[in-house]
Amino acid sequence: MGIMLKLKLLMIGFVLVFSMFVVAAGQTQPRTVTDFYLTLPGSVNGIEGTQESDLYGFENDFRFYSNERNESKAEILRYRKSLIKIEDIKNGYLRLESDKWHGWVELALFKKADGSTLVAISQVECGPVCSGGVIFCAYRNSHWKNVTQEVFSESSSRRGYYALPRVGTSINSVCGGDGCRQGQVLAEFQWNKQKFIKK
């Protein structure tokens, strides 16, 4: 093989590697559950399709919202990270808590059949009883969309809340203590890579 041919092959290889590096460096798609959480808008209304939806459990916005319009990006990032109590990157699960809340927030990732990621957000408020709702979102091209109606048959548990899985792919509707035994599983919803099916 001549020197010129070797140089051409080397240049082609360099260009391909450089192109892949540029594409990877410019990629903004979140990868981990924490990336998705930190990418979420400050308000639930920043997600397309939430304004016209019944968002039981989210009426007063995300629990992690904290005057984000008037804070710097660094302050928002610091505050959001301070709320993380369980961060399980491997299993795509987060639990958020604050000493200012009576409840918690969970996020879990579910892989779809087409390889895209579905983000579930469960928000729980506790007083004498615990109750809350869940929404499901897709993130594409720096844009959040509420896809709850496409993948889940219900989005509020007036008798309790939704527990997202740290391990596995089932979401449980759990009794919050109103007319049932607190902590009792009321229903299970199994992910089939397209939607959740009530078992």
C-alpha positions in Angstrom: 0.0 0.0 0.0 1.4 3.4 -1.0 2.2 6.2 1.4 -0.4 8.4 -0.2 -3.2 5.8 0.3 -2.1 5.3 3.9 -2.3 9.1 4.5 -5.7 9.3 2.9 -7.0 6.5 5.0 -5.5 8.1 8.1 -7.2 11.4 7.3 -10.5 9.8 6.7 -10.3 8.0 10.0 -9.3 11.3 11.7 -12.3 13.1 10.2 -14.7 10.4 11.3 -13.4 10.4 14.9 -13.5 14.2 15.0 -17.0 14.3 13.6 -18.2 11.8 16.2 -16.6 13.9 18.9 -18.3 17.1 17.7 -21.7 15.4 17.6 -21.2 13.9 21.1 -20.0 17.3 22.5 -23.0 19.1 21.1 -25.5 16.5 22.3 -27.9 18.0 24.9 -30.2 15.0 25.5 -30.2 14.1 29.2 -28.9 10.6 30.0 -29.4 9.9 33.7 -32.4 10.4 35.9 -30.5 13.3 37.6 -29.9 14.9 34.2 -33.6 14.8 33.4 -34.5 16.2 36.9 -32.1 19.1 36.5 -33.5 19.8 33.0 -37.1 20.0 34.1 -38.7 23.5 33.9 -39.2 25.4 37.1 -43.0 25.2 36.8 -45.2 22.3 35.7 -46.7 24.7 33.3 -43.5 24.7 31.4 -44.4 21.2 30.1 -46.5 21.2 27.0 -50.0 19.7 27.6 -50.1 20.3 31.4 -52.2 23.5 31.2 -55.2 21.6 29.9 -54.7 18.5 32.0 -56.2 17.4 35.3 -53.0 17.6 37.4 -54.2 16.3 40.8 -51.2 16.5 43.1 -49.5 19.2 41.0 -52.0 22.1 41.5 -49.5 24.1 43.5 -46.7 23.4 41.0 -43.6 21.1 41.4 -42.6 20.8 45.1 -39.0 21.5 44.0 -40.0 24.9 42.5 -38.3 27.7 44.4 -38.7 31.1 42.9 -36.6 30.0 40.0 -37.4 33.1 37.9 -35.4 35.3 40.2 -32.5 33.0 41.0 -29.3 32.4 39.1 -28.7 29.0 37.3 -26.0 28.2 39.8 -28.4 28.8 42.8 -31.2 26.7 41.1 -28.8 23.9 40.5 -27.5 24.0 44.1 -31.0 24.0 45.5 -32.3 21.2 43.3 -29.3 19.0 44.1 -29.7 19.6 47.9 -33.2 18.0 47.6 -31.9 14.6 46.4 -32.2 12.0 49.2 -31.9 8.9 47.0 -30.0 9.0 43.7 -29.9 5.6 42.0 -28.4 6.3 38.6 -28.1 2.7 37.6 -31.8 2.0 38.1 -33.0 5.5 36.9 -34.6 6.5 40.2 -34.6 9.7 42.4 -36.3 10.6 45.6 -36.5 14.3 46.6 -37.2 15.5 50.2 -37.0 18.7 52.1 -37.5 19.6 55.8 -40.0 22.3 54.5 -42.3 19.7 52.9 -44.8 17.2 54.3 -44.2 14.7 51.6 -41.8 13.8 48.8 -41.2 13.6 45.0 -40.0 10.6 43.1 -38.7 10.4 39.5 -38.2 7.2 37.6 -37.1 6.5 34.0 -38.8 3.9 31.8 -37.4 2.8 28.4 -39.8 2.6 25.5 -39.7 0.0 22.8 -38.3 2.6 20.3 -35.4 3.3 22.7 -36.7 6.7 23.9 -37.1 7.5 27.6 -40.3 8.2 29.5 -39.9 10.2 32.7 -42.4 9.6 35.5 -42.8 12.2 38.3 -44.8 11.3 41.4 -45.6 14.0 43.9 -46.9 13.2 47.4 -48.4 15.6 50.1 -48.9 14.2 53.6 -51.0 15.6 56.4 -53.2 13.3 58.4 -53.3 11.2 55.2 -50.9 11.1 52.1 -52.2 11.8 48.6 -50.8 12.7 45.3 -50.6 12.3 41.6 -48.2 11.2 38.8 -47.4 12.6 35.4 -45.4 11.1 32.5 -43.3 13.3 30.3 -41.1 13.0 27.1 -38.1 15.2 26.4 -37.1 15.8 22.8 -35.1 18.6 21.3 -35.0 20.6 24.5 -38.8 20.4 24.8 -40.9 18.7 27.5 -44.3 17.2 26.7 -46.9 15.7 29.0 -47.8 12.2 27.6 -49.7 10.9 30.6 -52.9 10.2 28.8 -51.0 8.2 26.2 -49.3 5.8 28.7 -51.3 5.7 31.9 -55.0 5.1 32.5 -55.2 7.3 35.6 -53.2 10.1 37.1 -54.6 10.7 40.5 -55.2 8.6 43.5 -57.8 10.4 45.7 -57.3 7.7 48.3 -53.5 7.7 48.2 -50.5 8.2 46.0 -48.3 6.5 43.4 -45.1 4.8 44.4 -42.5 4.7 41.6 -40.2 1.7 41.4 -36.5 2.0 42.4 -36.1 -1.5 40.9 -38.5 -3.0 38.4 -41.1 -1.6 36.1 -44.3 -1.6 38.1 -46.0 1.5 39.7 -48.2 0.9 42.7 -51.2 2.9 43.8 -50.8 3.1 47.6 -53.3 3.9 50.3 -52.6 7.1 52.0 -54.9 6.3 55.0 -58.2 7.6 53.8 -60.7 4.7 54.2 -58.0 2.0 53.8 -54.9 0.8 55.6 -52.1 3.3 55.1 -49.4 1.8 52.9 -51.6 -0.9 51.5 -51.1 -1.5 47.7 -54.4 -0.7 46.0 -53.4 -1.4 42.4 -50.3 -2.3 40.3 -49.5 -0.9 36.9 -47.0 -2.9 34.8 -44.9 -1.2 32.1 -44.9 -3.0 28.7 -42.5 -0.6 27.0 -45.5 1.3 25.4 -47.9 2.0 28.3 -48.8 0.9 31.8 -51.3 -2.0 32.2 -53.3 -2.3 35.3 -52.8 -5.8 36.8 
